[in-house]
């Protein structure tokens, strides 16, 4: 699987409260292999969409847990001792301080919930 170094990670909040978030429209307009957009802020957390294919690098978040939920496709999350495989309508939480690497063998659409202060590329 190809390792991608040119991630398109957008930390700006795209949608205000009470504004419609149309996921199929966001997916339709995405032309990149590794796209991440903050959709909305909920208290001190954010909801992000990831439209990905390929590999992210190994990283960890020292102070923040990270939740992944797959809408379509397949997401593999490598940990040091195992791989978590997520399909549509499946999710998992990666605890703070855990080294991990997300991979998508096919185009995958996922939602992520994490604190607004998190650095998506790791600490």
C-alpha positions in Angstrom: 0.0 0.0 0.0 1.3 3.4 -0.9 2.5 5.7 1.9 1.1 9.2 1.5 3.0 12.2 2.8 0.8 14.9 1.3 -2.3 14.8 3.5 -4.9 17.5 3.1 -5.9 18.2 6.7 -8.2 21.2 7.3 -8.6 22.3 10.9 -11.1 25.1 10.1 -14.7 24.4 11.3 -16.6 24.1 8.0 -20.2 24.1 9.4 -21.7 26.3 12.2 -24.3 24.9 14.7 -27.7 24.4 13.1 -26.2 24.3 9.6 -26.9 21.2 7.5 -23.9 18.9 7.0 -24.3 16.9 3.8 -21.8 14.1 3.9 -22.5 12.7 0.4 -21.9 16.2 -1.0 -18.6 16.5 0.8 -17.5 13.0 -0.4 -18.6 13.8 -4.0 -16.5 17.0 -4.0 -13.3 15.3 -2.7 -10.7 14.5 -5.3 -7.8 13.7 -3.0 -6.4 10.4 -1.6 -6.1 11.6 2.0 -8.6 14.4 3.0 -9.5 15.4 6.5 -11.9 18.3 7.2 -13.2 19.5 10.6 -17.0 19.5 10.2 -18.2 21.0 13.4 -17.2 21.8 17.0 -19.1 20.3 19.9 -18.1 21.9 23.2 -14.3 21.2 23.4 -14.4 18.5 20.8 -14.6 18.4 17.0 -16.2 16.0 14.5 -14.0 15.5 11.4 -14.6 13.6 8.2 -11.8 11.6 6.7 -12.0 10.5 3.0 -8.9 8.3 2.7 -7.1 5.7 0.6 -3.6 4.5 1.4 -1.6 4.8 4.6 -1.1 7.4 7.3 2.2 7.4 9.2 2.7 5.9 12.7 1.9 8.4 15.4 0.3 9.0 18.8 -1.5 11.6 20.8 -0.1 12.0 24.3 -3.1 13.8 25.8 -6.0 12.9 23.6 -8.2 9.9 22.8 -9.4 9.5 19.2 -12.7 7.9 18.0 -13.0 6.5 14.5 -16.3 5.5 12.9 -16.5 4.1 9.3 -19.3 5.2 7.1 -18.2 3.4 3.9 -15.1 1.4 2.9 -12.6 -0.3 5.2 -10.2 1.2 7.8 -7.4 -0.8 9.3 -5.8 0.7 12.4 -2.4 -0.9 13.2 -1.3 -0.9 16.8 2.0 -2.3 18.1 0.4 -5.7 18.9 -2.6 -6.0 16.6 -4.6 -4.5 13.8 -8.2 -3.3 14.3 -10.3 -3.8 11.2 -13.4 -1.5 10.8 -16.1 -1.8 8.1 -19.2 0.3 7.6 -21.1 1.2 10.7 -18.2 0.1 13.0 -16.0 2.3 15.2 -13.3 2.2 17.8 -11.6 4.5 20.3 -7.8 4.7 20.3 -6.6 5.7 23.8 -4.2 8.6 24.3 -0.5 7.6 24.2 -1.1 4.6 22.0 1.0 4.5 18.9 -1.2 3.7 15.8 -1.3 3.9 12.0 -4.6 4.2 10.1 -4.7 2.5 6.7 -7.4 2.3 4.0 -6.9 -0.4 1.3 -9.9 1.1 -0.6 -11.5 4.5 -0.6 -12.9 4.9 2.9 -15.2 7.6 4.5 -15.0 7.9 8.2 -15.9 10.3 11.0 -13.5 11.1 13.8 -14.3 12.7 17.2 -11.5 14.2 19.1 -10.6 17.2 21.2 -10.3 20.5 19.3 -6.7 20.8 20.5 -5.4 17.5 19.0 -2.8 17.6 16.3 -4.1 15.1 13.7 -0.6 14.2 12.6 0.4 13.2 16.1 2.5 14.8 18.9 
